[in-house]
Amino acid sequence: MNNESISSNSQTDWQRLDAMTDREIDLSDCPEVTPGLFAKAVVRLGVGHDSSRVPVTVYLDRDLLEWLESRGQRSEQQINQLLRECMESQS
């Protein structure tokens, strides 16, 4: 753990926090995790880290972005999939 303060006003007692056990953490303001809570959960599969992917900035026409977003998936995933299909059809 990095004990360096990100703020010159930090009043955090880092030594006390490092020494705390899980049982000592006050969870009274956290909601109870129940089977009903899990029943309402939504599983979202992320792309994950892939070293073959490169971040880029792309400017799209508004109507294209609205169409992509209306399809439900993340627009970045759809753009990648559509471009890949186009590339493979050209090969």
Rosetta constraint file for C-alpha pairs under 8 A:
AtomPair CA 3 CA 14 HARMONIC 6.35 0.50
AtomPair CA 5 CA 10 HARMONIC 6.21 0.50
AtomPair CA 6 CA 10 HARMONIC 7.51 0.50
AtomPair CA 13 CA 17 HARMONIC 6.42 0.50
AtomPair CA 14 CA 18 HARMONIC 6.06 0.50
AtomPair CA 15 CA 19 HARMONIC 6.25 0.50
AtomPair CA 16 CA 20 HARMONIC 6.34 0.50
AtomPair CA 20 CA 24 HARMONIC 6.06 0.50
AtomPair CA 20 CA 25 HARMONIC 7.28 0.50
AtomPair CA 21 CA 25 HARMONIC 7.05 0.50
AtomPair CA 33 CA 37 HARMONIC 6.26 0.50
AtomPair CA 33 CA 38 HARMONIC 7.66 0.50
AtomPair CA 34 CA 38 HARMONIC 6.61 0.50
AtomPair CA 35 CA 39 HARMONIC 6.17 0.50
AtomPair CA 36 CA 40 HARMONIC 6.58 0.50
AtomPair CA 37 CA 41 HARMONIC 6.60 0.50
AtomPair CA 47 CA 77 HARMONIC 7.96 0.50
AtomPair CA 60 CA 64 HARMONIC 6.56 0.50
AtomPair CA 60 CA 65 HARMONIC 6.49 0.50
AtomPair CA 61 CA 65 HARMONIC 6.57 0.50
AtomPair CA 62 CA 66 HARMONIC 6.17 0.50
AtomPair CA 63 CA 67 HARMONIC 6.10 0.50
AtomPair CA 64 CA 68 HARMONIC 6.22 0.50
AtomPair CA 65 CA 69 HARMONIC 6.10 0.50
AtomPair CA 65 CA 75 HARMONIC 7.31 0.50
AtomPair CA 66 CA 70 HARMONIC 6.06 0.50
AtomPair CA 67 CA 71 HARMONIC 6.65 0.50
AtomPair CA 68 CA 72 HARMONIC 7.52 0.50
AtomPair CA 68 CA 73 HARMONIC 7.66 0.50
AtomPair CA 68 CA 74 HARMONIC 7.87 0.50
AtomPair CA 68 CA 75 HARMONIC 5.52 0.50
AtomPair CA 68 CA 78 HARMONIC 7.03 0.50
AtomPair CA 69 CA 73 HARMONIC 6.81 0.50
AtomPair CA 69 CA 74 HARMONIC 6.84 0.50
AtomPair CA 69 CA 75 HARMONIC 5.90 0.50
AtomPair CA 73 CA 77 HARMONIC 7.03 0.50
AtomPair CA 73 CA 78 HARMONIC 6.73 0.50
AtomPair CA 74 CA 78 HARMONIC 6.50 0.50
AtomPair CA 75 CA 79 HARMONIC 6.05 0.50
AtomPair CA 76 CA 80 HARMONIC 6.20 0.50
AtomPair CA 77 CA 81 HARMONIC 6.12 0.50
AtomPair CA 78 CA 82 HARMONIC 5.97 0.50
AtomPair CA 79 CA 83 HARMONIC 6.00 0.50
AtomPair CA 80 CA 84 HARMONIC 6.04 0.50
AtomPair CA 81 CA 85 HARMONIC 6.19 0.50
AtomPair CA 82 CA 86 HARMONIC 6.20 0.50
AtomPair CA 83 CA 87 HARMONIC 6.04 0.50
AtomPair CA 84 CA 88 HARMONIC 6.07 0.50
AtomPair CA 85 CA 89 HARMONIC 6.11 0.50
AtomPair CA 86 CA 90 HARMONIC 6.37 0.50
AtomPair CA 87 CA 91 HARMONIC 6.55 0.50
